[in-house]
Amino acid sequence: MACPICGEDTVRAYRPFCSKRCADIDLGRWMQERYVVPGREGEEEGVPEDDAPDQIQ
C-alpha cells in the first residue's frame, strides 16, 4: 500500500501513511479545511432539526 501523501510504502504504526510526518501533513490539511466531506445539497451546517434537543419553555 502506498502513502497517500508521498507515495512511499506504508508503515504499520502510521498506516495508511509511511511516517508521522506524512500523517501530520494530512492532519494539517484537514485542520485547514483543504479536505471536505460533501453533504447533501441544501443541508446547513450544524445540528439537523430532527436531532436538535427539545427546548424547555
Secondary structure, 3 states (H helix, E strand, C coil): CECCCCCCECCHHHCCCCCHHHHHHHHHHHHCCCCCCCCCCCCCCCCCHHHCCCCCC
